[in-house]
Amino acid sequence: MFQVDFEWATKLNRLMLSVPGIWPNVHGDARDRFLSDLRATSSLLLFVFIGLIPAIHSLMIIWGDMIAIIDNLQFTLPLMMIIMKLVTIWSKKMDLGVLLDMIADDWLKVKTHRELQVMTKRARDARVLTVFGYVFVFLGFVLIAFPPCFGTSLRYVTNVTDPIRILPLQTHYFYDKDRSPYFELTFTAQALLLLTASASYVGVDNLLGLLVFHLCGQMENLKERLINMRQFETFNSGLAFIVEDHIRLIKYFNIVENTFTLLLLGLLLYFGAIFCLYGFLFVAILTEGKQMSVMQLVYLIPVGLNVCGHMCLHCVVGEILVAQCESIYRAVYNCEWYTLEPEEARTLILLMIRTNKPLYITAGKMFPMTMSTFCNLIKTSGGYISVLLAKQDY
């Protein structure tokens, strides 16, 4: 039963991250690990040689046309982030495997009905985010890959970027991609790149959500054990169990933090750059009458909201974790210490000191991922829009 619950909680994340081959299936046999590494290697080569290098080559050619540059960077910057995510998660498979083992053990443990409800609720929240990720992957793939099949595109197309036949992405190759069968092969490779890159981008973000939501559920259960400490046979045995579980959760958090901190720093820089570029584009369209079709504008709006949504997701998850840590801190202080023996009451002091330090998910060990950080980032990035407008006028 509990193994089924664990499978239910992680299945969607496993399916998405298995596409680029970075799901941490460390308990698979040698053949499974080889196929997984093969998919990860193929995905990395696809991202670099079909996507990143041709996109940078195209960026050099169209340099000077601000709208064409933005059209290029809205793919090139995310692709750089995707490569960073792929390499990081691929290199951290063993550590992430430890976390998944801990999650499986938590589902297998004997627990009360209340604790099972908490774990199920947190797993359901993570699944909802994953389902939304699937939806965005499908819609993004359809909107980018299908219109070029009919000779049109939702992105900004010029005679420089697409002189004859339109590809899904703004790229420039070292061969004549307009000739058959080069065009068909390149189109297929870009479609495969889009599908794999989308799964990597959304899958890694949702993996962080899965791990942190599970941690929040365990923190909530730990708080309930603190409140109902009298259910243990003795105070010392109950406190020892709670301290051991708290230390285990801190170790779990440290693995999550060490795995994702550099990714989150890259995401902060990436979001700031994208927010500036999109803000400049919308202001230029509204105030200076830059040419862009209604469909292209309609396409840019959900893309911008999706980028903001992913950034906001990380900050919301970090905020929820901080709130759970504070709830444990309050639960310790609300223990009826005055009914305990003096020796027993003194043992609560160390737990009070440790729970006074919240667990922050950080970007580069510098910026805590909270809603305050998100708001400050938007405010700072918005200020640079005027710099881009002044640069264009100059």
C-alpha positions in Angstrom: 0.0 0.0 0.0 2.7 2.5 1.0 4.9 1.5 -1.9 1.9 2.4 -4.1 1.6 5.8 -2.4 5.3 6.5 -3.1 4.8 5.5 -6.8 1.8 7.8 -7.0 3.7 10.7 -5.4 6.7 10.5 -7.8 5.5 8.9 -11.0 4.8 12.1 -13.0 8.2 13.5 -12.0 9.9 10.3 -13.0 8.2 10.2 -16.4 9.2 13.8 -17.2 12.9 13.5 -16.1 13.3 10.1 -17.8 12.9 11.8 -21.2 16.3 13.6 -20.9 17.7 10.7 -18.8 18.3 12.5 -15.5 15.9 10.8 -13.2 18.0 9.5 -10.3 17.2 5.8 -10.6 20.3 4.7 -8.7 18.7 1.3 -7.9 18.3 0.3 -11.5 20.5 -2.4 -13.0 23.6 -1.6 -15.1 21.6 -1.6 -18.3 19.1 0.9 -17.0 21.9 3.2 -15.8 23.7 2.9 -19.1 20.5 3.8 -21.1 19.8 6.7 -18.8 23.3 8.1 -19.2 23.0 7.6 -23.0 19.8 9.6 -23.1 21.4 12.3 -20.9 24.5 12.5 -23.2 22.4 12.6 -26.3 20.2 15.3 -24.8 23.3 17.4 -24.0 24.8 17.0 -27.5 21.4 17.9 -29.0 21.1 21.1 -26.8 24.6 22.2 -27.6 25.1 21.4 -31.3 21.5 21.7 -32.6 20.4 24.5 -30.3 23.0 26.6 -28.5 25.8 27.0 -31.0 23.5 27.7 -34.0 21.5 30.2 -31.9 24.6 32.1 -30.8 25.8 32.1 -34.5 22.4 33.6 -35.4 22.7 36.2 -32.6 26.0 37.4 -34.0 24.4 37.8 -37.5 21.3 39.8 -36.4 23.2 42.0 -33.8 21.8 45.5 -34.0 18.1 44.6 -34.5 16.8 44.8 -30.9 13.6 42.8 -31.6 15.4 40.1 -33.4 17.9 39.9 -30.5 15.1 39.5 -28.0 13.5 36.8 -30.2 16.8 35.0 -30.2 17.5 35.4 -26.5 14.1 34.2 -25.4 15.3 30.8 -26.6 19.1 31.0 -26.1 18.9 32.1 -22.4 16.5 29.3 -21.4 18.6 26.8 -23.3 21.6 27.8 -21.3 19.6 27.3 -18.1 18.4 23.9 -19.4 22.0 22.8 -20.1 23.0 23.9 -16.6 20.0 22.0 -15.1 20.8 18.9 -17.1 24.5 18.8 -16.1 23.8 19.6 -12.4 21.0 17.0 -11.9 23.0 14.5 -13.9 26.0 15.0 -11.7 23.9 14.9 -8.5 22.1 11.6 -9.2 23.5 9.8 -6.3 22.6 12.6 -3.8 19.1 12.8 -5.2 18.8 9.0 -5.0 19.4 9.3 -1.3 16.6 11.8 -1.0 14.2 9.6 -2.9 15.2 6.7 -0.6 14.3 8.9 2.3 10.9 9.8 0.7 10.2 6.1 0.1 11.1 5.3 3.7 8.8 8.0 5.0 5.9 6.4 3.0 6.8 2.9 4.3 6.9 4.0 8.0 4.0 3.3 10.2 2.1 6.5 10.7 -1.1 7.9 12.0 -4.1 8.8 9.8 -3.4 12.5 10.4 0.3 12.1 9.3 -0.8 10.2 6.2 -3.3 12.9 5.3 -0.5 15.6 5.6 1.9 13.6 3.4 -0.9 13.0 0.8 -1.8 16.6 0.7 1.7 17.8 0.1 2.3 15.1 -2.5 -1.0 16.2 -4.2 0.3 19.8 -4.3 3.5 18.6 -6.0 1.5 16.6 -8.5 -0.7 19.5 -9.4 2.4 21.6 -10.2 3.7 18.7 -12.3 0.4 18.4 -14.3 0.6 22.1 -15.0 4.1 21.6 -16.2 2.9 18.9 -18.6 0.3 21.3 -20.0 2.8 24.0 -20.6 5.2 21.6 -22.3 2.5 20.4 -24.6 1.2 23.9 -25.4 4.7 25.4 -25.9 5.7 22.5 -28.2 2.5 22.9 -30.3 2.8 26.7 -30.6 6.5 26.7 -31.6 6.8 23.5 -33.7 3.5 23.3 -35.6 3.1 26.8 -37.3 6.4 26.4 -39.3 4.9 23.3 -40.9 2.4 25.7 -42.6 5.0 28.3 -43.5 4.3 30.7 -40.6 5.7 31.3 -37.1 4.7 33.0 -33.9 8.2 34.3 -33.4 9.8 37.4 -35.1 10.8 36.3 -38.6 13.0 38.4 -41.0 14.8 37.8 -44.3 18.0 37.5 -42.3 17.0 34.9 -39.8 14.7 32.8 -42.1 15.4 33.8 -45.8 13.5 30.9 -47.4 12.1 28.2 -45.2 11.1 28.8 -41.5 12.4 26.6 -38.7 10.8 26.5 -35.2 13.9 28.2 -33.7 16.0 31.2 -34.8 19.3 29.5 -35.7 22.0 29.7 -38.3 23.8 26.5 -39.4 27.1 26.0 -41.3 25.2 24.3 -44.1 22.4 25.2 -46.4 19.4 24.2 -44.2 16.9 25.2 -46.9 17.8 22.3 -49.2 16.1 18.9 -48.8 16.7 16.6 -47.0 18.7 19.0 -44.7 15.7 21.1 -43.9 13.5 18.1 -42.9 16.3 16.6 -40.8 17.0 20.0 -39.1 13.3 20.5 -38.5 12.9 17.1 -36.9 16.0 17.7 -34.7 14.7 21.0 -33.5 11.3 19.5 -32.7 13.0 16.8 -30.7 15.2 19.4 -29.0 12.1 21.4 -28.0 10.4 18.4 -26.5 13.4 17.3 -24.5 14.4 20.8 -23.4 10.8 21.5 -22.2 10.8 18.3 -20.2 14.2 19.1 -18.7 13.2 22.7 -17.8 9.9 21.9 -16.2 10.9 18.6 -14.8 13.8 19.9 -12.7 11.7 22.7 -11.3 9.0 20.3 -10.4 11.5 17.9 -8.8 12.5 20.7 -6.5 8.9 21.3 -5.7 8.4 17.5 -5.0 11.4 17.4 -2.6 10.5 20.6 -0.7 6.8 19.8 -0.4 7.7 16.4 1.1 10.1 18.1 3.5 7.3 20.5 4.5 5.0 17.6 5.1 7.5 15.9 7.4 8.1 19.2 9.2 4.3 19.5 9.8 4.2 15.9 11.2 7.2 16.7 13.4 5.3 19.7 14.8 2.3 17.5 15.6 4.6 15.1 17.5 6.0 18.0 19.5 2.5 19.2 20.4 1.4 15.6 21.3 4.6 14.6 23.1 2.6 13.0 25.9 1.7 10.1 23.5 5.2 8.7 24.0 6.0 6.3 26.8 8.4 8.7 28.5 9.4 12.3 27.9 13.0 11.5 27.2 12.2 8.8 24.6 9.8 11.1 22.8 12.3 14.0 22.8 15.0 11.7 21.5 12.8 10.5 18.7 11.9 14.1 17.7 15.5 15.3 17.8 16.7 12.4 15.6 13.9 13.0 13.1 14.7 16.8 13.1 18.4 16.1 12.4 17.4 13.7 9.6 15.2 16.4 8.0 18.1 19.0 8.3 20.4 16.5 6.5 17.6 16.1 3.8 17.4 19.9 3.5 21.2 20.3 3.2 21.3 17.9 0.2 18.4 19.8 -1.5 20.2 23.1 -0.8 23.6 22.0 -2.1 22.0 20.5 -5.2 19.9 23.4 -6.3 21.6 26.5 -4.9 23.7 27.3 -8.0 20.7 26.5 -10.3 18.6 29.0 -8.4 21.4 31.6 -8.7 21.4 31.1 -12.5 17.6 31.2 -12.5 17.7 34.6 -10.7 20.1 36.0 -13.3 18.1 34.5 -16.2 14.8 35.8 -14.9 16.2 39.2 -14.4 17.5 39.3 -18.0 14.3 37.9 -19.5 12.1 40.3 -17.5 14.1 43.2 -18.8 14.0 42.1 -22.4 10.2 41.4 -22.4 9.5 44.6 -20.5 11.5 46.5 -23.1 9.7 44.8 -25.9 6.2 45.5 -24.6 7.1 49.2 -23.9 8.6 49.6 -27.4 5.4 48.1 -28.9 3.1 50.4 -26.9 5.0 53.6 -27.1 7.1 53.4 -30.3 4.8 51.3 -32.5 7.2 48.5 -33.1 5.8 46.0 -35.7 4.5 42.8 -34.3 1.5 40.7 -35.2 -1.3 40.2 -32.7 -0.6 36.4 -32.6 3.0 37.1 -31.8 2.0 39.4 -29.0 -0.5 36.9 -27.7 2.2 34.3 -27.7 4.7 36.4 -25.8 2.3 37.2 -23.0 1.8 33.5 -21.8 5.6 32.9 -22.3 6.4 35.8 -20.0 3.8 34.7 -17.5 5.3 31.2 -17.6 8.8 32.4 -16.8 7.4 34.6 -13.9 5.4 31.6 -12.7 8.4 29.3 -12.4 10.4 32.0 -10.6 7.5 32.6 -8.3 7.1 28.9 -7.7 10.6 28.6 -6.3 10.0 31.6 -4.0 6.6 30.3 -2.8 8.1 26.9 -2.1 10.9 28.5 -0.1 8.3 30.7 1.8 6.3 27.6 2.7 9.4 25.9 4.1 10.3 28.9 6.2 6.7 29.0 7.6 6.9 25.3 8.5 10.2 25.9 10.3 8.7 28.8 12.3 5.7 26.6 13.2 8.1 24.0 14.8 9.8 26.8 16.6 6.5 28.0 18.1 5.5 24.4 18.9 8.7 23.9 21.0 8.0 27.2 22.9 4.4 26.2 23.5 5.4 22.9 25.1 4.1 22.8 28.7 7.6 22.9 30.1 6.3 24.2 33.5 4.7 20.8 34.1 8.0 18.9 33.5 10.8 18.1 35.9 13.6 20.6 35.9 16.0 18.2 34.1 13.4 17.5 31.4 12.6 21.2 30.9 16.3 22.0 30.4 16.6 19.5 27.6 14.2 21.6 25.6 16.7 24.4 25.4 18.9 22.9 22.7 15.9 22.1 20.6 14.7 25.7 21.0 18.0 27.0 19.9 18.2 24.8 16.8 14.6 25.5 15.7 15.2 29.2 16.1 17.3 29.0 12.9 14.9 28.6 9.8 15.8 26.5 6.8 16.2 28.9 3.8 16.5 27.7 0.2 19.1 30.1 -1.2 20.4 31.2 -4.6 24.1 30.8 -4.5 24.2 30.7 -0.7 23.4 34.4 -0.8 19.8 35.2 -1.6 16.9 33.4 0.3 14.2 32.2 -2.0 11.2 34.1 -0.5 8.4 36.3 -1.9 10.4 39.3 -0.6 13.3 38.3 -2.9 10.9 37.8 -5.8 9.4 41.3 -5.4 12.8 42.9 -5.0 14.0 41.1 -8.2 11.0 42.4 -10.2 11.6 45.9 -8.9 15.3 45.8 -9.7 14.8 44.2 -13.2 12.1 46.7 -14.0 14.5 49.6 -13.4 16.8 48.3 -16.1 14.1 48.5 -18.8 14.6 52.3 -18.9 18.3 51.6 -19.5 17.5 49.4 -22.5 15.2 52.1 -23.9 17.9 54.8 -23.4 20.4 52.5 -25.1 18.1 52.1 -28.1 17.5 55.9 -28.4 21.2 56.5 -28.2 
